[in-house]
């Protein structure tokens, strides 16, 4: 029967966990013993259970193994600190030299400190300046082209808006003319020739006026005694809308 693969996880059952700990501990100490015998090595194993109990195995004195371990670790820490200090010192010197080179290159690009340069160095510097100037001009031209295109787009939009506004203005003017033609009427009082124009108010005047009632008539006797007063009349206006 094939044995299944053991899943490595915490054993929940206390009894089973204690049994497994005892078996695995014995196997670990056995392997440590075999390693010391086969390889002639100093082996020390320290193990604490979940209850805090200490288990240990060594093929020599455990104290000497622990002292050797501490000496090696202290030496490694000292060597590690020294190596780290050397590394950062070298890194600082490298960065300082890099900064000096960049500053010197910047001065040369500005036309300073050129006395120590040879012909080839001067040609290389000239090529760098020409390439930089070429790139700057290309970038400048591209920016100007982009701005011109943007302005052209805005000008086209404004022109189109002006055309639309002119169309609307012409429509409004035509509507006003049509409305004015519709509202032009004449007022005739009692068949007379007197006419009134309401063009300035844009309101249609009544075409015919018909008298409906005389409010007062002067008496013949009163006409001799009193000065003649104007007769008051009421008129009815009939409005005719012209289309």
C-alpha positions as CSV (number, residue, x, y, z in Angstrom):
1,X,0.0,0.0,0.0
2,X,1.4,3.4,-1.0
3,X,1.7,5.9,1.8
4,X,0.2,9.2,1.1
5,X,2.0,12.5,1.4
6,X,1.9,14.0,4.8
7,X,0.5,17.6,5.0
8,X,2.8,19.8,7.1
9,X,0.5,21.7,9.4
10,X,-0.2,22.0,13.1
11,X,-1.7,19.0,14.7
12,X,-4.8,20.0,16.6
13,X,-5.1,16.9,18.8
14,X,-2.9,17.2,21.9
15,X,-2.1,13.5,22.2
16,X,-1.2,13.0,18.6
17,X,0.9,16.2,18.6
18,X,2.9,14.9,21.6
19,X,3.4,11.5,20.0
20,X,4.6,13.1,16.8
21,X,7.0,15.4,18.7
22,X,8.6,12.5,20.5
23,X,9.1,10.5,17.3
24,X,10.4,13.4,15.3
25,X,12.8,14.5,18.1
26,X,14.3,11.0,18.3
27,X,14.7,11.0,14.5
28,X,16.4,14.4,14.5
29,X,18.9,13.4,17.3
30,X,19.6,10.2,15.4
31,X,20.4,12.1,12.2
32,X,22.6,14.5,14.1
33,X,24.6,11.7,15.6
34,X,25.0,10.0,12.2
35,X,26.2,13.3,10.7
36,X,28.8,13.8,13.5
37,X,30.1,10.2,13.0
38,X,30.1,10.2,9.2
39,X,31.6,13.7,8.7
40,X,33.7,14.0,11.9
41,X,31.8,17.2,12.7
42,X,30.8,18.9,15.9
43,X,27.1,18.8,16.1
44,X,24.8,20.4,18.6
45,X,21.0,20.4,18.6
46,X,18.9,22.5,21.0
47,X,15.2,21.9,21.0
48,X,12.3,23.4,23.1
49,X,8.9,21.8,23.3
50,X,5.6,23.8,23.3
51,X,5.6,23.6,27.0
52,X,9.1,25.1,27.3
53,X,11.0,21.9,28.1
54,X,14.6,21.8,26.9
55,X,16.0,18.9,24.8
56,X,19.6,18.9,23.5
57,X,22.1,16.7,21.8
58,X,25.8,17.1,21.1
59,X,28.6,14.8,20.1
60,X,30.9,16.8,22.3
61,X,30.5,19.3,25.2
62,X,27.5,21.5,24.4
63,X,29.2,24.5,26.1
64,X,32.3,24.4,23.9
65,X,30.0,24.2,20.8
66,X,28.0,27.3,22.0
67,X,31.3,29.2,22.7
68,X,32.6,28.4,19.3
69,X,29.3,29.5,17.8
70,X,29.5,32.8,19.6
71,X,33.1,33.5,18.6
72,X,32.3,32.8,15.0
73,X,29.2,35.1,15.0
74,X,31.1,38.0,16.7
75,X,33.9,37.7,14.1
76,X,31.4,37.7,11.3
77,X,29.6,40.8,12.7
78,X,32.9,42.6,13.0
79,X,34.0,41.6,9.5
80,X,30.5,42.5,8.2
81,X,30.7,46.0,9.7
82,X,34.2,46.6,8.4
83,X,33.3,45.4,4.9
84,X,30.2,47.6,4.9
85,X,32.3,50.6,6.0
86,X,34.7,49.9,3.1
87,X,31.9,49.6,0.7
88,X,30.3,52.9,1.6
89,X,33.7,54.6,1.6
90,X,34.4,53.4,-2.0
91,X,30.8,54.3,-3.0
92,X,31.3,57.8,-1.7
93,X,34.6,58.3,-3.5
94,X,32.9,57.0,-6.8
95,X,30.0,59.4,-6.5
96,X,32.4,62.3,-5.7
97,X,34.4,61.6,-8.8
98,X,31.2,61.3,-10.9
99,X,30.1,64.7,-9.6
100,X,33.4,66.3,-10.4
101,X,33.3,64.9,-14.0
102,X,29.7,66.3,-14.4
103,X,30.7,69.7,-13.2
104,X,33.8,69.8,-15.5
105,X,31.6,68.7,-18.4
106,X,29.1,71.4,-17.7
107,X,31.8,74.1,-17.6
108,X,33.2,72.9,-20.9
109,X,29.7,73.1,-22.5
110,X,29.6,76.7,-21.3
111,X,32.9,77.4,-23.0
112,X,35.0,77.4,-19.9
113,X,38.1,75.4,-18.9
114,X,39.0,74.4,-22.5
115,X,42.7,74.9,-22.2
116,X,43.4,71.3,-21.3
117,X,41.4,69.8,-24.2
118,X,42.9,68.4,-27.3
119,X,41.7,68.7,-30.9
120,X,39.6,65.5,-30.7
121,X,38.0,66.6,-27.4
122,X,37.1,70.0,-28.9
123,X,35.5,68.3,-31.9
124,X,33.5,66.0,-29.7
125,X,32.4,69.0,-27.6
126,X,31.4,70.9,-30.7
127,X,29.4,67.9,-32.0
128,X,27.6,67.7,-28.7
129,X,26.7,71.4,-28.8
130,X,25.4,71.1,-32.4
131,X,23.3,68.1,-31.6
132,X,21.9,69.8,-28.5
133,X,21.1,72.9,-30.5
134,X,19.5,70.8,-33.3
135,X,17.2,69.0,-30.8
136,X,16.3,72.3,-29.1
137,X,15.3,73.9,-32.5
138,X,13.3,70.8,-33.5
139,X,11.4,70.9,-30.2
140,X,10.8,74.7,-30.6
141,X,9.5,74.2,-34.2
142,X,7.1,71.4,-33.1
143,X,5.7,73.6,-30.4
144,X,5.1,76.5,-32.8
145,X,3.4,74.1,-35.3
146,X,1.2,72.8,-32.6
147,X,0.2,76.3,-31.5
148,X,-0.5,77.4,-35.1
149,X,-2.7,74.4,-35.6
150,X,-4.6,75.1,-32.4
151,X,-5.1,78.8,-33.5
152,X,-6.3,77.7,-36.9
153,X,-8.9,75.4,-35.3
154,X,-10.1,78.2,-33.0
155,X,-10.3,80.6,-36.0
156,X,-12.4,78.1,-38.0
157,X,-14.8,77.7,-35.1
158,X,-15.1,81.4,-34.7
159,X,-15.7,81.9,-38.4
160,X,-18.4,79.2,-38.4
161,X,-20.1,80.8,-35.4
162,X,-20.1,84.2,-37.2
163,X,-21.7,82.6,-40.2
164,X,-24.4,81.1,-38.0
165,X,-25.0,84.4,-36.2
166,X,-25.4,86.2,-39.6
167,X,-27.9,83.6,-40.7
168,X,-29.9,84.1,-37.5
169,X,-29.7,87.9,-37.8
170,X,-31.0,87.8,-41.4
171,X,-33.9,85.5,-40.3
172,X,-34.8,87.9,-37.5
173,X,-34.7,90.9,-39.9
174,X,-36.9,89.1,-42.4
175,X,-39.4,88.1,-39.7
176,X,-39.5,91.8,-38.6
177,X,-40.2,92.9,-42.2
178,X,-43.0,90.3,-42.5
179,X,-44.5,91.4,-39.2
180,X,-44.3,95.1,-40.1
181,X,-46.2,94.4,-43.4
182,X,-48.9,92.5,-41.5
183,X,-49.4,95.3,-38.9
184,X,-49.7,98.3,-41.3
185,X,-53.4,99.4,-41.3
186,X,-55.3,102.7,-41.7
187,X,-57.9,104.3,-39.4
188,X,-60.8,106.2,-41.1
189,X,-63.0,108.3,-38.9
190,X,-66.7,108.7,-40.1
191,X,-65.7,108.2,-43.7
192,X,-63.3,111.1,-43.4
193,X,-59.8,111.3,-44.9
194,X,-58.1,111.5,-41.5
195,X,-55.8,108.5,-41.1
196,X,-53.5,107.5,-38.2
197,X,-50.4,105.4,-38.5
198,X,-49.3,103.0,-35.8
199,X,-46.1,101.9,-37.4
200,X,-43.9,103.3,-34.7
201,X,-45.7,101.0,-32.2
202,X,-45.7,98.0,-34.5
203,X,-49.4,97.7,-33.7
204,X,-52.1,97.4,-36.4
205,X,-54.5,100.4,-36.5
206,X,-58.2,99.8,-37.0
207,X,-59.3,100.1,-40.6
208,X,-62.8,101.5,-40.2
209,X,-64.5,103.5,-37.5
210,X,-68.2,103.4,-37.1
211,X,-70.1,105.9,-34.8
212,X,-72.5,104.0,-32.5
213,X,-74.0,106.7,-30.3
214,X,-74.1,110.5,-29.9
215,X,-73.5,111.4,-26.3
216,X,-74.9,115.0,-26.5
217,X,-76.6,117.3,-29.0
218,X,-76.7,121.1,-28.4
219,X,-80.2,122.6,-28.0
220,X,-81.2,125.4,-30.4
221,X,-81.9,127.9,-27.6
222,X,-78.7,127.0,-25.9
223,X,-76.9,127.5,-29.1
224,X,-77.8,131.2,-29.2
225,X,-77.0,131.8,-25.5
226,X,-73.8,129.8,-25.1
227,X,-70.8,129.4,-27.3
228,X,-70.8,126.4,-29.4
229,X,-69.0,123.5,-27.7
230,X,-67.6,120.5,-29.5
231,X,-69.8,117.5,-29.9
232,X,-68.6,114.4,-28.0
233,X,-69.0,111.2,-29.8
234,X,-68.0,107.6,-29.2
235,X,-66.6,105.5,-32.0
236,X,-66.3,101.7,-32.5
237,X,-63.1,100.6,-34.1
238,X,-63.1,97.7,-36.4
239,X,-59.7,96.1,-36.8
240,X,-58.8,94.3,-40.0
241,X,-55.6,92.3,-40.0
242,X,-53.9,92.2,-43.4
243,X,-52.0,89.1,-44.4
